Amino acid sequence: MSPKTSESEGGNGSGGPATPGRISIAALALLTLIFVFENRRSTKIRLLGPEVTMPLWMALLGTGAIGGLCGAYAVRKRRS
């Protein structure tokens, strides 16, 4: 087999269409879509100001993002 033939048959390390990383990303995307569609109803939120109505998934996503940023900040400060 020539080197050119082995490169064209996937010898570049791509691993084909179903690698473990791609499968886990697809599963995570599917779980995210299920989460969003299951939590579409609106909810009222009030935090130090006026009451806001938004979908529950958006409120939970925002809370998770704020928590993730706080965690990243704490880890970064610990390493410094």
C-alpha positions in Angstrom: 0.0 0.0 0.0 1.4 3.4 -0.9 1.5 6.3 1.6 -0.9 8.2 -0.5 -3.5 5.4 -0.3 -3.2 5.0 3.5 -3.7 8.8 4.0 -6.9 8.8 1.9 -8.4 5.9 3.9 -8.5 7.9 7.1 -4.9 7.7 8.2 -4.9 11.3 9.3 -6.4 10.5 12.7 -10.0 11.7 12.1 -11.4 8.4 13.4 -14.4 8.4 11.2 -17.8 10.0 11.8 -18.6 8.3 15.1 -15.8 9.1 17.5 -16.4 9.0 21.3 -16.0 12.8 21.5 -18.6 13.3 18.8 -21.0 10.9 20.4 -20.7 12.6 23.8 -21.2 16.0 22.2 -24.3 14.8 20.4 -25.7 13.2 23.6 -25.1 16.5 25.5 -26.8 18.5 22.7 -29.8 16.1 22.8 -30.1 16.4 26.6 -29.9 20.2 26.3 -32.8 20.2 23.8 -34.8 17.9 26.0 -34.1 20.2 29.0 -35.2 23.3 27.1 -38.4 21.7 25.7 -39.4 20.3 29.1 -38.9 23.7 30.8 -40.7 26.1 28.4 -43.3 27.5 30.8 -42.8 31.0 32.0 -41.9 31.8 35.6 -41.7 35.1 37.6 -38.4 36.1 39.0 -37.6 38.9 41.3 -34.2 39.8 42.6 -33.6 43.2 44.2 -35.8 45.0 41.7 -38.8 44.6 39.4 -40.4 41.2 38.8 -39.4 39.7 35.4 -41.2 36.9 33.6 -39.1 34.6 31.5 -39.0 30.9 30.5 -37.8 28.6 33.2 -35.0 27.2 31.1 -33.5 30.6 30.5 -33.6 31.4 34.2 -31.9 28.1 35.0 -29.3 28.6 32.3 -28.5 32.0 33.5 -28.1 30.8 37.1 -25.8 28.0 35.9 -23.7 30.4 33.9 -23.3 32.7 36.9 -22.4 29.7 39.1 -19.9 28.5 36.5 -18.2 31.9 36.3 -18.0 32.1 40.1 -16.4 28.7 40.2 -13.9 29.5 37.5 -13.0 32.8 39.3 -12.4 30.9 42.6 -10.2 28.3 40.9 -8.2 31.0 39.1 -7.7 32.9 42.3 -6.6 29.7 44.1 -3.9 29.0 41.4 -2.5 32.5 41.6 
